[in-house]
C-alpha cells in the first residue's frame, strides 16, 4: 500500500513540474547563435577540411588544448576548425585569459598557421 501511494505521489509530482514549466516563456540560451551558424557566414565544425594536413593541425591543437589542466571542460571543448592551414577557434570560454591562452596554445601547437580567434567570453 505504501509503495502504491509513493508511486502515485511521485507521478503526481512529476506531472505538476512538467505543467509548471511553460516552454513558450523559456527560450534556449543559444537560439540566436544557432541561427547565425545556419546562415553559412560563420565557420562551423562541418567546415573542417578533410585534407591530411588540416586534420593533423586540428588534432595537434586539440591534444594541446585538452592537455592544459588550467582550462575548464567547457574551454577544452571549443571548436577548432582548420581549412587551408587557417585555424578558426569558436565557442564559449569563461575568462579573457582563457581566450588568450587557447589562442596561444593553438599558435604554438599549430606552427606557422594563421589563427582566427572567435572565442567568446561567456557572461557570468
Secondary structure in CASP SS format (residue, H / E / C, confidence):
PFRMAT SS
TARGET T0000
AUTHOR 0000-0000-0000
METHOD secondary structure of the structure
MODEL  1
X C 1.00
X H 1.00
X H 1.00
X H 1.00
X H 1.00
X H 1.00
X H 1.00
X H 1.00
X H 1.00
X H 1.00
X H 1.00
X H 1.00
X H 1.00
X H 1.00
X H 1.00
X H 1.00
X H 1.00
X H 1.00
X H 1.00
X H 1.00
X C 1.00
X C 1.00
X C 1.00
X C 1.00
X C 1.00
X C 1.00
X C 1.00
X C 1.00
X C 1.00
X C 1.00
X H 1.00
X H 1.00
X H 1.00
X H 1.00
X H 1.00
X H 1.00
X H 1.00
X H 1.00
X C 1.00
X C 1.00
X C 1.00
X C 1.00
X C 1.00
X C 1.00
X H 1.00
X H 1.00
X H 1.00
X C 1.00
X C 1.00
X C 1.00
X C 1.00
X H 1.00
X H 1.00
X H 1.00
X H 1.00
X H 1.00
X H 1.00
X H 1.00
X H 1.00
X H 1.00
X H 1.00
X H 1.00
X H 1.00
X H 1.00
X H 1.00
X H 1.00
X H 1.00
X C 1.00
X C 1.00
X C 1.00
X C 1.00
X C 1.00
X H 1.00
X H 1.00
X H 1.00
X H 1.00
X C 1.00
X C 1.00
X E 1.00
X E 1.00
X E 1.00
X E 1.00
X E 1.00
X C 1.00
X C 1.00
X E 1.00
X E 1.00
X E 1.00
X E 1.00
X E 1.00
X E 1.00
X E 1.00
X E 1.00
X C 1.00
X C 1.00
X H 1.00
X H 1.00
X H 1.00
X H 1.00
X H 1.00
X H 1.00
X H 1.00
X H 1.00
X H 1.00
X H 1.00
X H 1.00
X H 1.00
X H 1.00
X H 1.00
X H 1.00
X C 1.00
X C 1.00
X C 1.00
X E 1.00
X E 1.00
X E 1.00
X E 1.00
X E 1.00
X E 1.00
X E 1.00
X E 1.00
X C 1.00
X C 1.00
X C 1.00
END
